[in-house]
């Protein structure tokens, strides 16, 4: 169960449990979006994010904005429970990888707590 379909009549303790479970599930869902290249899931060819397309690009302001746009598009399309606050793209040219730090809030989070998801392109296989 997640914030999208969470019943409103739960005890405080039950909401806390769902809150933690929902957050873990959401982090996993975001990770799955980031590591899945569109076209790789049979029966669902559009699912994923094209981060792998940028692996060998030199990161300049244009490429950075393209990466951010791809992330925003993918998250809006595949994870409507999330509203992105900020995305930072950090290049590690020595190891030819990108680190992405995405700050977000859960749309139906009653506390509106800002969260962070950190991803490295070394996780893309």
N, C-alpha and C positions, 0 to 999 in steps of 0.2 A: 504494500500500500504506500502511496506517496501523497504529497501535498495536493496534487490535482484531484484525487478522489478520496481524500481523508474526510471521514464523517465529522460533523461539527460537534456531536454530543459524545465526547470521550472525556474520561477523567484526565486530570493534569498528568498523572503518572503514565497513562496510556499514550497521551500525546507526546511525552518525552521519549518514549520507546519508539514510536513511529517516526519521530523527528530524526533520531539517530539512524534508524534503519533506512529511512528515506534519503538521508544525506549520503550514506554509503552506496546505496543503489544509484543515486544520481551521479556520484563521482565515477562509478563504474560505467554508466551509460555515456558520460562525456568521454571517458577514455576510449570506449569502443568506437565512438564517432571519429575521434582523432586518429586511431590506428587503422581504420578501415578505408581502403582505397575504393572509391566508387567503381562499380563493375565487378567487384570481387565476391559479392554475396549472391549466390544463385536465387532467383526469384525476387530479388530486391536490388536491382542493379544500380539504383541511384543513391543508395545508402552510403554514408561515409563523408570523408573530408579529403580534399586533394593535397594534403600537406606533403606527401611523397613527391609531388611535382616540383617542389622547391628545394629538395635536398641538396642539389649540386649548384644552385644559383648563388651568385655573389649577392649578398644582402646589401641593398641600397634602399633609399627611402621608397622608391617605387615598388620593389619586391616586398618590402616590409608591409606596405599598405595593401598589396595583393594578398599576402598571407592573412592579414587581419580581416580583410573582406571575405576570404574563403571561410575562415573560422566563424565569423558572424553569420554568414549565410547558412553554413552547416548546422550550427547550434540553433538558429531560429527555425530551421526546417525540421530538424530531428529531435530537438529537446526543448519543447515549448515551456517546460517548467522553469527555465532559466532565463534571467535577464542579465546580459553582460554589462559590466560596469567599465572595465578597462582590459586591454590586452597589451602586454609587452612582449616583443620578440627580441631575443638575445642570441647573437651569433657567436658560436665557438668555432672559429675557422681552423684552429689547430686540429680539431677532431672532426671537422666537417659535419657539425650538427647544430641544430637550433634548439633553444629552450624557449618555451612559451609559458608565460605566466598570465593566467586569465582570472580576473576578479569578477565575481558574479553574485547575484542574490537569487534565491528561490522565489519565484513569483508568488506562491501562496504561503510563504513562510510568515506566520503571524509576528515574528520578531524582526523580520527584515534584516537578518544578519548577513554581512558581507563575507563571502567565502573566497577561497583561492584554489585554483587547480594549476599545477605545474606539470608541464609535459616536455619531454626531450625527444627529438626525432630519432635518437638512438633506439627508441622503443618501437619504431616502425620496422617491421620485418618483411 
